[in-house]
Each structure stands twice: as structure tokens, then as C-alpha cells.
């Protein structure tokens, strides 16, 4: 029978593993993950940087830490999703503009009064 570090009615002792010394770019992992998510705000100042920085951060350390890999995938999936949404929305807006333009042209040709829907009257 093997000896355990327990006594009756006491749970076995578990050695506490010290936190990882993983410090990407010399900063704490939590800060690195924070910057990975906040890096997208660089798009307001240098448009491609906000997309490129999180990709570089993720690709450089994805094989070394599961959290970096998971958060990097989340950020990239967010970018790809919103790019698709933007394309879809812009496409729908263009199609709607063409349809409303044709309707306005037909009504005008027939002598009917017409006003475009969803239009703000900036010029009166």
C-alpha cells in the first residue's frame, strides 16, 4: 500500500503550480490579450494596422499558449464576420438605391409626386 499525505477526514494535498513565465513581447499575458482585442482601434488612426496587429500577435504566439490561440481566433473571426456583414449591408444598400431610383423615375415620368423614403431633408 502506498503512502499518501493524508489523514482521515482530510483531503490530499495538491502542489500549487506556479503561474507560467510566458510573457509575450515582454509583457504579462493578460495585458497581451487586452492589447490583442484593443489593437483593432488602431484602424481609426492607421487603417490596416488595426487588422494586422492582432493577426501578428496571434500568429506569433498561437502555438505557445492556448489562451493566446483562443483569443486570437476570436478576434479574427470577429473581423471576418464584420467584413462579411459590411459587404452584405453595402450590397443591399446599393440594390435598394437602384430600386428606389427606378421607382422615382417611373413615378416622375407618370407625373406623380414622389419623395424618397428614409431621406433627411438637408436642402430645403
N, C-alpha and C positions, 0 to 999 in steps of 0.2 A: 504494500500500500504506500502511495506517495504522500509526502508531507506537504501540507498547504499552510499558508499563512492565515489561517482562520481559527477562530474559536467557536464553540457552539453559539448560535444566535447572532453571529457576526458575518457580514458579507466579506468575500475575499477582497484583498487589497488589489487595486489596479494601479500600475505605474502610470503617472501622468506623462504623456509625451509632450515635450516642449514644442512650441509653435515652430513652424518651418522657418528656415532662414531665407526663404525665397523672397528676393527683393528685386523685382524687375525695374530696370533703369535706376537702381539705387534707392527706390522709394518703397514704402510699405505697400503690400498687396492691395489693401483696401483703398489706398489713395490711387493706385494704378487703375483699379477698376472704376473708381469715381471719374478719373480723367478720361477713361475709355468712353464712358457714357456722355460726359460733358464735352468731349472733343468735337462733337457734331456742331456745337455752337460756333466753331471757327468758320463755318460756312458763311456766317454773317460778315466776316472780315476778309477771309481768303477762301472763296467758294470751294475749290477742290480739297483744301486742307482738312475740312471738317469731315470729309468722307475718307480721305486717305489715311489720316492719323489713326483712327480706330482699327482700320484694316492692318496697318503696320504693327500696331500694338498687339493685336490678336495673333497675327501670323508669326510674329517673333517668339511668342511665349506659349502658344496653344498646346504644344507638346510637353510643356514643363509643369503645367498646373491646370487642374480640372476646372477651377473657378474662372480662370482667365479664358479657357476654352469655351465654357458655357456663356459667359457674359459677352465674349466676342461674337459668338454665333447669334446671340440675342440682338446685339447692335446691328449686325449685318442683315439679319432678317428684317429688322425694322426699316433699315434703309431701302432694301429691295421692295418691301411691301409698299412703302410710301411712294417710291418711284413709280410702281405699277398703278397705284391709286391716282397719282398726279397725271400720268399718261391717259388713264381711263377718263378722268374728270375733264381734262383738256379736250379730249376727243369728243366727249358728249357735249361740251360747251360749243365746240365748232359746229357739230351737226345741228344742235339746237339753233345756233345763229343762222345757219343756212336755211333751215326750215322756216324760221320766223321771218327771214328776209324774203323768201318766196311768197309767204302768206301776205306780207305787207305789199309786195309788188302787185300781186293779183288784186287785192282789195283796192289799192290805189288806181289800178288800171280800170277797175269797175266803178270808179267814182265814189267809193266808200271811205269814210273816215277811218283812220287806223292809228293806233298807238301801240308801240312795242311793250310787251309785258316786262315786268321787273326792271323798268328803266327809271333811273333817277334823273329828274329834270334839272340838270346843271345849267343849261342855257335856256332862258325863257324869252 
